[in-house]
Amino acid sequence: MTQEPLTPDSIRDYFGFDSHWLSTRPGERIHYLDEGDPAGVAVIFIHGSGPGITSAANFYLNIRAVTSAGFRALGPDLYGYGWTDKPPEAAPDIFSQVEQIIRFMDALNLPRAYLVGNSLGSRIAVRVAMENPDRIIGAVLIGAGGAVWPAGPRFPATYATQEAPKQADRASVMKGLMKLAHNPAMLSEGLVEYRTRMATRPGEAERYYETTGNRASSAAATVMDVEAARRCPVPMLIIYGREDKVGPPENALACAEAFPNADLVVFGHCGHWTMVERADDFNAFMLRFLQGYDRRIIDPPIRSGDLRAGDLAQS
């Protein structure tokens, strides 16, 4: 039976989130999620790349954890992805996507926010934080941080993220998802179906090829300035999977070494999608960071007087 054409309303059917729209300049129509208490501290989720990706399809297991803790969760679809329409003069590259996040914050009157970025989204989060440290309370970086091991990684990546599928169909979407998850059992049929339907919309393949090309060239032009990173005061929590096939854990260590206020967590038996494969553990670390441990990274408590575990448990 032929399915009805996919619409933004399908996000509620698949993931339980409502669609919202915002325009910050002519020709632009940003599609975004807005969940939780409008008066809560804002947490902006920045998705990664891949056929059929949207903010909802990236963070469907994490947004409710944030809103249940009293935060406001926001998830824009980046230029070149999802349901967002970009202005004609904006290329779907990292430079425009960084600017998009700041425009998004300005339009929603958000003077400051936390960022949670996955893969491409973590590169964007890093640049937003480095260029606007007064606007970013803290950042959770998933899968990549924008830094590379200076001497080259001991274990090279086994998957080139610049690869674009030769055709948009279920098989190509599934192939891409298999490279993100260490355990393919984590990939639900509903997720595969949704991303396949997104990737096979009319004109979507051409848009994705353009976006992928821009992503590759802009990534090469935005290798992180380590000296500038060392001057960035924003606290960072970097979460990585030991079996990540997109980039080796050394890249996460390089990022953690670059930022003065960064913690690094590595999950075993986990690939690129730590927020999916280890969702409960990821959410616990993310909430711990959002609820005050970001400050402890900057100023760790002195426990020289405590000799028993009970003393620490009561702190």
Stockholm file with secondary structure:
# STOCKHOLM 1.0

chainA/1-315         MTQEPLTPDSIRDYFGFDSHWLSTRPGERIHYLDEGDPAGVAVIFIHGSGPGITSAANFYLNIRAVTSAGFRALGPDLYGYGWTDKPPEAAPDIFSQVEQIIRFMDALNLPRAYLVGNSLGSRIAVRVAMENPDRIIGAVLIGAGGAVWPAGPRFPATYATQEAPKQADRASVMKGLMKLAHNPAMLSEGLVEYRTRMATRPGEAERYYETTGNRASSAAATVMDVEAARRCPVPMLIIYGREDKVGPPENALACAEAFPNADLVVFGHCGHWTMVERADDFNAFMLRFLQGYDRRIIDPPIRSGDLRAGDLAQS
#=GR chainA/1-315 SS CCCCCCCTTHHHHHHSCCCEEECSSTTCBEEEEEEECTTSCEEEEECCCSTTCCHHHHHTTTHHHHHHTTCEEEEECCTTSTTCBCCTTCCSSHHHHHHHHHHHHHHTTCSCEEEEEETHHHHHHHHHHHHCTTTEEEEEEESCCSCCCTTCCSSCCSSCTTCCCSSCSHHHHHHHHHTTCSSGGGSCHHHHHHHHHHHTSTTHHHHHHHHHHHHHHHHHTTCCCHHHHTTCCCCEEEEEETTCSSSCHHHHHHHHHHSTTEEEEEESSCCSCHHHHTHHHHHHHHHHIIIIIHHHHHSCCCCTTCCSHHHHHTC
#=GC SS_cons         CCCCCCCTTHHHHHHSCCCEEECSSTTCBEEEEEEECTTSCEEEEECCCSTTCCHHHHHTTTHHHHHHTTCEEEEECCTTSTTCBCCTTCCSSHHHHHHHHHHHHHHTTCSCEEEEEETHHHHHHHHHHHHCTTTEEEEEEESCCSCCCTTCCSSCCSSCTTCCCSSCSHHHHHHHHHTTCSSGGGSCHHHHHHHHHHHTSTTHHHHHHHHHHHHHHHHHTTCCCHHHHTTCCCCEEEEEETTCSSSCHHHHHHHHHHSTTEEEEEESSCCSCHHHHTHHHHHHHHHHIIIIIHHHHHSCCCCTTCCSHHHHHTC
//
